[in-house]
Amino acid sequence: MRLPGSAHAVRPWVINRIAPDFRLLDAWALPAEGGPDDFGAFLDTMTAIDPVTGGTPGGSTVSSALFRIRLRLGQWFGWDDPGRKLPIPGCQETTLRDRLPDDLRDSEDMLAINAHMRRVAGGFAPVYRTADEAAAEISNGTVHGVLHLGWVEQANGRYRAQMGVYVKPRGWTGEAYLKLIAPFRHLIVYPALMRQIGRAWDGRVSRPA
């Protein structure tokens, strides 16, 4: 279910403190519910999601084709050069990790958290993880983007996963790119992702330990 941006931004997330200059592009309530201690299990489940190949349950061939097209365009136009560290638009920093408070930047378990988030986020680089939220970032020739995942208490005492996508476009190219892909995101990519997440979460009990 798509959420109004205010429903995600109103919470006291760490991301709101370290990225106030980013735009909340999309917010979604995800089809994954559990208890207060299930956020780690949710992040583990997210490792089963592969939107590029569409090979996971619920995957869409159309959505995966769009991801492959985007990767090909990135190769053609040089958007995704891994050796190039671009600054966050309008800033000196190249990563949001530079904005983290010391307790998140230097915590003893940060290496383990980073390894975990790297598996979850695929091509995104991990920024931080707490007991109920995690963030990873990606920087390319069009945008500096953040994938934010949260674990939110519901009225019935259960918890539900939420996802926020934050962006800072790189000039007119980035703005044009975001406008171009908007209908594909909302009509194809996100619905396919919701199906994949729901089926992966529902099927986690039957997977071997």
N, C-alpha and C positions, 0 to 999 in steps of 0.2 A: 504494500500500500504506500503510495506516495504521500509524503507529509509536507505541510507548509513549512517553509524554512524556519519560522519562529519556533515551531515545536521542537526542533533539534537545537537551534542556537540558544534557546532560553536556558538550557541546562548548564551547570557550572563545569563544563568540560575544560581540560587543559588546553585543548586546541583553540578555544575562544580567547585564551590569554596570550598564546604565542603567535596567533595568526589573525589578529583583528583586521589586518589590511587585505585579507583574502575574502573573496566572494563565495558564499555558500550557494553552489550551483544547483545541487539536488539533495533532497533528504528523503529517506525511505525507511519505513518500518519493515523489517525483514521477517520472513516466515521461519523464525527460530525462537522458541520459548523454552525456558527452563527455570532452574532454581538460582538462588543468589550466587552460588559457587560454580556455575556452568559456563562462565565466560571463556575460560581456557578451552573447554570442550568445543565451544562454538568456533574459536579460532582454529582449533585442530580440524574441525569439519570444513572450514573454508579452504584448507589445503587441497581438498578434493575437487574444488571448482576450477575448471579450465575453460575460460570463455573463448580462448583462441582456437582450440581444436574442437570444442563442442562435444568432446568425447565423454563427458560425465553425464549421469542421468539428468534428463530434462534439458539437455543442451539443444541449441538451435543451430541448424546449418546456416541459416541466413545471418544470424548474429555472428557466428564464428567467421563467416566469409567477410563481414564488415571489419572485424578485427584484423584479418589477414590483409585486407585492402589497406587499412591504416598503416600496418607495418611496412607494406610495400611502398606506400607514399612516403613514409619516414625515411626509407632507404634512398628513394629518388631525390628527395629534397634536402637530405642531410639533417632532418629534424632530431634524430635519435642517436647522434654520435656519442657513444658511451665515454669516450675520452675527453669530452668537452664539458667543463664544469661552468655552467651558466649561473650568473647571480639571479636571485629572486628579483623579478621585475620591480624596478624602483628602489632597490636595496643593494647593500654591499654583500650580505650573506649569500652563500650558495646553498645553504640547507637550514631548515627550521630547527635542527638540532642545536644550532648556535644560540637559539633563543630559549632553550630549556632552562628551568631552574636547576641548581646543582644536584638536588636530590634525585632528579630523573636522569640527568646527564651522567652522573658519576656513581649511580647505585651499583652495588656489587654484582647484581644479577643482570646488568644491562646486556652483557654479551649473550647470555642465554635468551633474553627477550628479543634481541636483535636477530638471532638465528631463527627463532620462532616466527617473528614477523616477516622475515625474508621469505620463509616458506609460504606463509599465508598470502603475501602481497605480490608474489611473482616478480614482475619487473620493477615494482616500487621498492624504494629503500626505506627501511624502518626508521621511525623517528622516536617513538616512545611507546610504552605500554604501562598501564596501571591496572588496578583490580577490576575496573569496569569500563576501560576504554583503551583504544590503541590507534595509532596513526602511522601512515607510511606516505612517502612523497615520491613524486616523479618530476623530473625536469627535462624539458625538450625544447625544440625550436618554436613551439606554439604556445605552451603554457608551463607554469609551475603548478602542479596539482597535488592535492592531498586526499587520500582515502582515509576516512575516519570511521571507526567501528565502535559502538557503545553498547552497553548492557543496562537496560532501563527497567526499573521496577514498575509494574502495572498495578491497577487497582485491586486485583485479586491476589496480590502477594507474589505473583509469578514475575519473571523477568523476560524481556523481549529485546532482540538485537535491533539496533538502528544503524543506518549507514548515512554518512554525509560526505559529499564530494565538494571540496573547496578548490578554487582556482584563482590564479593571477595570470591573465593572458599577456602574451608578449606583443604589445602594440596592435596595430590594425590586423596583422596576420592572425594573431591569436584570437582576436574578437571575431573575425570573419570565420575562422575555423569552428569556434564554438557555436555560432549561429548556424553554420552549415550542417553540423552533426546533430543539432538539437532534436529534430524530428526522429532521426534514426535511434538516438539514445532512448527516447521516451516510448516509441512504438515498437522497437525491436529488441534493443540490447538489454534494457532493464527488465522487461517482462521475461526474457529468456533467463537472465541471471536470477530472478526471483524463483523461477521453477527449479533451477539447478540447486540453489541454496536450500529450498524447502525439501527437495527429495534427498539431498545429501544429509540434512539434519535429521529427517525422519528415518533414514536408513542407517544411522550411526550405530544403533543398538545391534544390528545384525552383522556389523563388520567385525572381523576377528581382532582381538587386542594385539 
